[in-house]
Amino acid sequence: MLGEGKSFSEGVPGCGTRSLFPIRYGQSFYHTSTSELLDDIFPLGTILTRFEGMFAVMLFTISIVALSQFALYYWRAVLAGVAALPVSDRVLAAAHVQDGRLLPQHFETMADLHNLTPDLKPNQGGLGLVRVYYRLVQGLGMLPILTSWSERERVICARYAAVKVDRRLQTNLKLAAALRSC
């Protein structure tokens, strides 16, 4: 029978090597995890008190980065979803778009048309964030490796602005028709 203080390998027949850990660790290793091994190296609680604040800051930072990334991807998906909607010929004609194909430079024209159309429903958003995104993507487009991506993103911004102008015009026409029918 193995006694206290003898190594685990001393109790195994035919094994003459000495083990790193005493038998008491071998007996309860799977029941209480590795805390017994660390008790001899670190006094109780020193690891937790030393790194507890750092862990909280790291966890908070990672959470904020993940939440920001999710919010950006969600906003970009909404932008692309709205931009995928059809645009009326009236809006394309007003912006002097040829062949119904919007180009990145049409964003400024669409943004100006958006400013000219009255907003009769106050809860609809403007183009503030889209303008910022357009400028950011336009700046990144100066890098040769990002030129084609930048062009695609700016077309999405132009289509988004065109759809917003079209929605405003349709809403205003419906409200004008409703006022005439009264």
Summary of the structure (lengths in Angstrom):
residues: 182
radius of gyration: 33.3
end to end distance: 102.0
largest distance: 103.9
contacts: 419
relative contact order: 0.09
helix: 70%
strand: 1%
